[in-house]
Amino acid sequence: MAKRKTISVTEMVDYANLQLSRTDDFATKEFKQGIIVMVEAVLHRSDNYNGFRFLDNSDIEYDTMGYVSRHYYGPRFKI
């Protein structure tokens, strides 16, 4: 039987943040919207949602590239 591999929520958030910061031609608004849906589901389902920030506060109009270019905060350590 093959080993089962998993990644941590932190690794997933780091990967999502990398994708959301991309500026190349393949990182479209629709691509980033998909990343947002995925990372928010992971964070909410694992009870680790701690918000996000826009990468450029002067470009946050809804349904624009600026709106989907963001950085999610990873899990906080539980005390």
C-alpha positions in Angstrom: 0.0 0.0 0.0 1.3 3.4 -1.0 2.1 6.0 1.7 -0.5 8.6 2.2 0.9 12.2 1.8 -0.6 15.3 3.4 0.5 18.9 3.7 0.0 21.3 6.5 -2.5 24.2 6.4 0.5 26.5 6.7 2.1 25.0 3.6 -1.2 25.4 1.7 -1.6 29.0 2.7 2.0 29.7 1.7 1.5 28.2 -1.7 -1.8 30.1 -2.2 -0.1 33.4 -1.2 2.6 32.7 -3.8 0.0 32.2 -6.5 -2.0 35.2 -5.5 1.1 37.4 -5.7 1.9 36.4 -9.3 1.8 39.0 -12.0 2.5 36.9 -15.1 0.1 36.5 -18.0 -1.2 33.1 -16.7 -2.2 34.5 -13.3 -5.5 35.8 -14.5 -8.3 37.2 -12.3 -10.2 33.9 -12.7 -7.2 31.9 -11.8 -6.7 33.9 -8.6 -10.4 33.7 -7.8 -10.1 29.9 -7.8 -7.1 30.0 -5.5 -9.1 32.3 -3.1 -12.0 29.8 -3.0 -9.7 26.9 -2.3 -7.6 28.6 0.4 -10.6 30.1 2.2 -12.3 26.6 2.3 -9.1 25.1 3.8 -8.8 27.8 6.4 -12.5 27.8 7.4 -12.8 24.0 7.5 -9.7 23.7 9.6 -10.8 26.6 11.9 -7.7 28.6 11.0 -9.1 31.6 9.1 -7.3 34.8 10.3 -8.1 37.2 7.5 -6.2 38.6 4.6 -4.7 41.8 3.4 -4.6 43.3 -0.1 -1.2 43.5 -1.7 -1.9 47.1 -2.8 -4.4 49.1 -0.7 -4.8 51.6 -3.5 -6.2 48.9 -5.9 -9.0 47.1 -4.1 -12.0 47.7 -6.3 -14.3 44.7 -6.4 -13.8 42.4 -9.4 -10.4 43.7 -10.4 -6.9 42.2 -10.3 -6.1 44.3 -7.3 -9.1 42.8 -5.4 -7.9 39.2 -6.0 -4.2 40.0 -5.4 -4.0 39.4 -1.6 -2.1 37.7 1.2 -3.8 35.3 3.6 -2.7 35.1 7.2 -1.8 31.5 8.2 -2.9 29.6 11.3 -2.2 31.0 14.7 -0.7 28.8 17.3 -3.3 27.7 19.9 -2.3 28.4 23.5 
